[in-house]
Structure formats: C-alpha cells, structure tokens
C-alpha cells in the first residue's frame, strides 16, 4: 500500500465516527480469514507476510471458509434473500455439511477454540501387564472396552468403567472395597483374556456393531472372537493367510475386512463367507508391505500406507487405487494413516518424525506438524492420531518417550506429556468418544490414560 493510499485510508477513518470495538474485532477476523484462505490456496509466502503484519496470535490455520462465505453471500445477494446469512447457516446445518461436533472442517471454519484437553491434561488411570512386549490396542466403537495384544500371543479385554473406578479408589487412598488391598474378581478391569494365536498379536479391530473382536497375528491368521461371552477363550472363526498379518480394518457396516500382510498385495475379505478379493490391476499395489489400513467413515474410500514411502487411496466399490501420494514423508517409510470424521482429511505419520494432514479432494498436504524427533532419528513404527474431537493430534516421540501434541488447525505445539514407559511406545489409540487413550510399549505394559480430574471431583 502506498503512502498516499495509506493517508487516504486514515482520512476516511477520521471522517467517520470512531471505530467501535466490534468494528476492530470484525476487521481482525477478516484479516485472519484472508490469511487462512491464502494458506489454504497455497500462497504461503503472502500468508506469512500478512500474518506477521497483523501479528496473528494464535497462528491462522489453512481454511476455505472465506471463499465459502463470499460465494454464498454473492448467491444470496443475487437471489435477493433478506435473511441470507440465517438461511445459509440453517442450510449448512440441515444438509449435514457442517456440524461443530463432527471435528475438523477447513471448509467452514478458520478460528475455532479447542473444546477438549490437550495431552498434558491426561493422567495414567490404570496399567496392565503382559508377559512380553505389548504391541497393539483398540477401543470398541462405544468407548466402553479396550483390547490389548502382545508378543506373548494373548489378548486382554479391559472394562473402561472399572479402570476409572479403580483410579478413583486410588485417589481416595482406598485399595479395595473389602479392605484387603485387592480388587474382587467381579470388579477387576481385565474382564477377559483370549488365547488362540500361536504368535505375536500384531493388530486388533472391533466390529462396528456386533460384540466381535478381530485380531491378526504373525501366525498367518485373522481370528474373530465373541468377546462379550464370559466363556469365550477361543475364536469362533479363522481366516488363514499366506503371510504374517500386519493390519486389519472393518468396513463401517462390518461386512468387509481389509487385511494387509508381509506381502504388498492388499486383501479384502467378505466377513460372512471369508471370500477374498484383490484389485484386478497389479500395478495398484504397493511395492513393499503395507503398514496401515483404514476405511473412511463414509465408506467411499479406504487408505493404505507402506514401507515404500507412499500413501494410496482406494475406491471401496471397485477395490482399485484412485490416487497415490508418492514420497509422502520425504522418502521415509510411512507408518500410519487415519481419516477425519467427515472423511475429508487424512493424517499420516512417517519415520521422518513429521505428521502431515492431507486434503483428499485436492490430494495435497495442508499442514505439516513438526518438532518431534529432535532428540534422535526415529527407528520404530508408531502412529499419529486425532483425539476424540479432532482438536489435537497426538504422536509419541520415540527417543524421549513423551507424547507430542499439536493444535490440529494451526499446528501450534502444546506441552509434552511424559508417558512413563520404560520402552518404546509401539501403539497409541484414542477413544472415539471420550478424553481417554491407551499406549502400548515394549516394556510389556499398556497404560490407560484419562483427563485429569478437577480438584474437588
């Protein structure tokens, strides 16, 4: 802006009434929206310059909200709608395109304050031990039970309500209700231990609707357990594979199961019949073993990551690859992928210790979350995850055994959380509904974490 224009703008302000606090606030919001739109559209240098000029605090996340506001305002203006803004907001809500409870959405939000705790506000509520390294875990869809799997070939089912109850007792310095220092069997958090594999449990997944747990193992099998039955010890169904099983993921309707093994070819099984399907195009497959598989919540696509450094997006109807993000993590192995609740975004982690957020509609990386791995190169595979509201992204730092946490919208780093493990954290899973997560480590232990109780609770 030239000095003449700047003076002219100042004069126009002076010729009018003084700007109110609301006017100032609206202008600040406008500039933040502009910065967010510039970031979203790929004009990083311009966005950084404007952000510095307006001293944006907190940092502005990439967002397409300004474009949507202008687009809809122009459409409403053309239609001469008197209540255009109210109609637009109502339309968004009734069409299900935008709902603040559904998590992350850069199309309709720019600045949004987190409504959930960051990682530093969690505490360990319960610790369970296996006889060998603990490598995997899963929450059921309701967030009521957790399964953990170990190199010792066992699977434990833990009741979350009982773990929280035991934690509350310990806070009150009471060991047990019968004063013996032991929990009675009917109150013990471990409600079931399943033994039917002959080797390490590598992956676990709960059925979306039925009380069924699926497990994959190095013993070349996928097994299905009716875990809610007290008498259950063995699987009621087994899929025999030709390689060690690495990852599994249920279709949102529960009828299909994705399976990855040591072989790069991805399998799709119909659960009822165990019939196996693979892509008809061999070039669709990864070049090295798949490290993570996940269905999108809307079931239209699924995603895979691989040791070959790529991420692939697959059409769920044709079972064919429709997009590939090559060298997604700087020629390093990609360790995990997870969809956002609205299926618009995907986060990935890699052995470059960077977490990336991808927009599927444009096939581009919107945000890179950096700062982890500063103490040393990452050697083991671990996951990046959303918390239950998608306000934050959690990622275990291998060398320091701490939990890194970022604001998912602006990549601002939060306080670290010491995880208390004496070995590498190999798995982290967050509850789908509550401020709770579980960590699994090579120290043989799984730790259940929950939001710290407020004083007086």
N, C-alpha and C positions, 0 to 999 in steps of 0.2 A: 504494500500500500504506500503511495507517495505521500510526502508531507502535506501537499495541497489537499488530497483526499482525506487525510487524517484530520487536518484542521477543519475541513468541511463537515466531517462526521461529528467532530466535537461541537461545532457551531450548531448543528441540527439538534444535538442533545440539549445544548444550552437554551435553544429557542423554545423547547418544550418544558413541561414540568419535570422536576427531578425524577429520575428512575426510582421506582419502588423496589423493595426487597424482592418482590415476586418477579419484577422485570429482570433484575440481575440474575435471579435463580433460573429463569427461563433461558436467558442468554447463555449462562454457564452450561445448562443442559443441552442447548442447541450445539454449542461448540464441542461438547463431549460426543454428541451424536455424529457430528461431522468427522471427528477423529476416528470413532468406531467404524463408520462407513468406509473411510479411507483405508483403514487396516483391513477391513473385510474385502475390499476391492483390489487389494494388492499394492496400494501406494504407501508402502511402509515409510519411505523417507519423508514424504509430505506429512504423513500422520505423526511421525516422531517430532518433526519440526513444530507443527501446530500444537501437539501435546505439550511440548516444552514451553511454548509461548503462553499457553493458558495455565501452565503449571498444574496439569491434571493430576489430582490425587483423590482417590486411588487411580491407578492406571486404567485407561479405557480398553475394554476388550473388543475384539472384532465383532461387528454386528451389522445386520442388514436392515435394522429397524427403521432408519431414516428413509431409505428407499420405499419401504412399505408404507410409511406414514404419508410421504409425498404422493405416492401412486394412488393410494386410497382417497386422499384429500382431493386430488385432481378429479378422480372418478366421481366422487360425491358432489364436487362443485359443478361438474357437467350435468349431473342429474338433478341439480338444484335441490338437494336434500337439506332440509332445515336442521335436522338433528344428525348430521352426517357422522360426527365423532361418536355419539352414543350408539348409533346403528352399527358403525364399524366395530366397536368394541363388543357389542352384543353378538354380531355375526361371527366374530372370531371365536367367542366362547361357545356358541351353539353349534358351530361347524366342527368343533373339536380341534381346530387348528392351533389354538393356543390355550394353555392352561398352566398357571404358575406351579401347579402341583406335579406336573409331568417332568420337571427337571430342566435341562439345558435347552435353550432355543434362541439362537442368534438372529433369527428372522424377526422376532417380536420383542426382543429385549436388548438393552445396552447395559445400563447400570442396574444391578439387582443385588441387594444385600443378602448375604447368606442367612439361611434360617436354621442351619444345623451347626453342630460343633465341629471345629477343626480337630486335627489329630491330637493336639496337645491336651485336649479336654477329655481324653479317654483314659481309663484305668483298667488293669487286669482284674477280672472278677473270678476267674477260675482257670486252673491249669490241669490238663490231663496228660498222662504219660503213656507212651507206647514202649515196646521193648527194642525198638530200632528207630532210625530217623523217621519223622513224620513229614510226609511229602505232599499231601493234598487234603482239601476240605470242601464242603459245600453246605449252604443253607437251603432248607426247604422253602418253597415259594411263599409260605405264610410267615416265615421267620420264627418258627416255634422250635425247631430242632436243627442240629448240626451233625454232619457226618465227617469223621476224620479217617484218613487212610495212611498206612505206614509200610515201611520196608519189611516189617515183620509179618506182612500179609493179612493183618487184621483190620477191621473197620469198626469204629466206635460210633454209636449214636448217642448224642447228648441232648438232654432237655434244657432249653434255654431258661425257662421259668425257674427250674431247680438250681441252675447255676447262679442266677440272680438272687434267689432266696438264700443260698449258702453264703454269697458275698455279703448280703445284708446282715446275716448272723455274725459273720466275722467282724463286720464293722461295729457290731454291738458287743463284741468280745464274748460271744457265746459259741461254743464249739458245736453243740448239738442240743436238740430239744430234750434228750434224756440224760444230759449232763455227763455222758460217758466219754465225750471227746470224739465220737464217731457219728456220722450220719447213718440213720437207719436205711435199710435197703430200699424201702419204698420212696425215700427222699433223695437217693443218690442221683447225681446228674447223669451218670452213664447208665442209660436205660437198656442198652443192648450192645453186645459185641458179636460181630459176624465173622465167621471163619469158613471160607470156601475157596479161597485163592491159594495157589501154591507158590506165589512170588509177590514181589512188591506191588502195592496198590498205587497206581500212577494217576488215576483220575476218578472223580465221583460226580454224579449228577442226579438230582431228584426229578421225578416225573412232575410235570406242571400241575396235574390234577389228582392223580392217584397216589396212595401211600406206597410208592415204589421207589427204590434207590437202585441206580445203575452204577456199576463200578468197572473200571478197566485195569488191567494188570500186565506185568511183564510175563505172566504165564500164558500169554496169547489168547486170553479170553475176556469177554464182556459178560458180566453176570447181573441178574436182576433179583432184588430182594424185596419181600413184603415186610418192611421193617417195623410196621405198626403192630404186628402179631408178636406177642411175648415169646412164643415158642420158636420163632424164626432164628435159625443159625446158619442155614444153607440157602443157596439161591434156588428159586423156582424155575429159572430159565437161564440158559447159557448160549452165547454166540461164540463159536470157535473161530479165531482169526489165524492168519498165517504168519503174523509178526507180533512183536511186543506192542501192546496198546499204549498210546501216548495220551490221547484226549478224546472226550465224548461230549456231545451236546444234544439235548432233546429239542425237537421242533416244538413251538409254542402250543400246539394241540396235543403233543405227546405221542403221536402216531409214528413219528420217524426219529431216527437217531443217527447223528453224524459220528463217524469213528475215524480217527487218524492213528496210524501205526508207525513203525520204524520205516515202512515203505512209503514213498512220497504220494502214492495214489490214495485219494480220499474215498472213503466208503460211505454210502448212505443206506441205512437199513430200515425196512418196514418192521416196526417192533413186533406186531402181531404174528407175522409169518417168518421173520428173520431173513426175508429176501433181500439180497444185496444189489445195489446199483452203483455204477461209476459213470463218470462223464464219457460220452461217446467220442470225445475229441481228446486223444492222449496228450496233446500239447497244452491242454488246460491245466495239467497237474504241475505241482511244484517240482523243483529239481532235487530237493533234499527233504528230509522228514518234516512233517507239519508239527508245529509247536503249540498251536492253539486253534480251536474251532468254536464258533458261536453263531447261533441263529439271531437275526434281528427280531426285536419284539413284534414287529408287524408281519413277520414270517415271509416277507417278499424275497429276502436275500439272506445269505449267510457269509461269514468271513473266515478266512484262514490266514495264519502267519506261519513262517517257515524258517528253518536254518539257512535257506538260500538267500535270506535278506529281503524277501518280498512279502507283500500282503495281497491276497486275492479276494475279490468279491464275486459271489456266485449267485446265479438266478435259481431260486428254490423250485421253480416249476420244471425247467429244462435240465437242471443239475449241471449247467455249463458256466464256465468262468466268463464274467462280463466286464471285468476290469482288473488290472494288476498295477499295484503301486510297487514298482521295482526299486531296489535300493532304498527302502523306506527309512532305514536307520543308518545311513552312511556306510553301506557295505558290511554292516554287522548283522548278526542273527537277530531276527525279530522274535521276541519271547511271548507276547500276549496281545490279544485284541479283545475289546469289549464295546458293545453298542450302547448308545444313549437310549433312554426310554422311548423317545419319539422316533428312533431308527434313522435319524438324520445324520448322526455323527458316530465316529469310531475313534476310540483311543487305543494307542499301541505303545508297547514298551520294547526296547531293544538293548542289546549288550553295549550300546554306546552310552547307556545310563540316561538317555533322554526319553521323555514321554511326549508323544505327539497326538494332536487332535485333528482328525480328518473330516472334511465335509464330503459326504458321499455324492451329492448332486453335482459337485464341481470337480471331484477327485483331487482335491488339493489339501495340503496341510495348513490349517488355520492358525494353530498355536503350537509352539514347542515349549515344554516345561523343562527347564534346565536347572542345574545346581546340584543334582545328585551325582554320586560317583567321584566327587572331588578328592576323596581320600585314597582312591586307587581304582584300577580297571576292574570292571565287573566280569566275573568268571562264570557265575551260575545263572540259570534262568529263573526269573521271578516275574510277577505280574504288576501292572498298573491297573488300578480300579477306581471307579466312581464311588463316592459314598451314596447313601440312600436317597439324598435329594439332588445329587449331582452338583452340589455347590463346591465340592472339593474333589481333588484327585490324590490318592494315596499311592506311595511307591516305596518299598523297603530299600534302604541303602545297604548294600552287601558288606562293605568294609567296616562301617560304623555300627551296624545292627540297630539303626534308627529308622523311623518312618518319616519320609519326606512327605510334605503336604503342600499343595498349591491351590489357590483360588482357581476354579476351572474356567472362569470367564476372562480373567486378566493375567493369569499365570503368576500372580504375586505369591512368593513363598511364605509359608506360615512357620510357626515354631515346630521344631523337630520333636518327635516322641521316642524316647528310649524304649526299645521293645523287650528288653530283659532276657533275651535268648542268649545262650552260650554257643550257638552255632548259626550258620547261615539260614536266613528265613527263605524257605523254598516255595511257600504259598501264602497268599493273603486273600481273604474273601470277605466282602461286606454284606451285612444283612440287607435284603431288598426293601425292608420297611422301617427299620429302627436304627438308632445310632449305636450299632454294635458291629464288631468284626472279629475274625479269628485269624491267627498267624500260626503257621506250621514250620518247624525248624529241624535241622539236623541234630539238635540236642535232645531228640526223642520226644519233645513236648509240643503240645498245641495250647496256645493261650487264647482265652476268650476275653475280649475287651468290650467295655460298655462306657457310655458317657458317665463322667464322674457325677456322683450325687451331690446336689447342692447342700450347703450347710443347713441343718435342721430337718432334712428329709429323712 
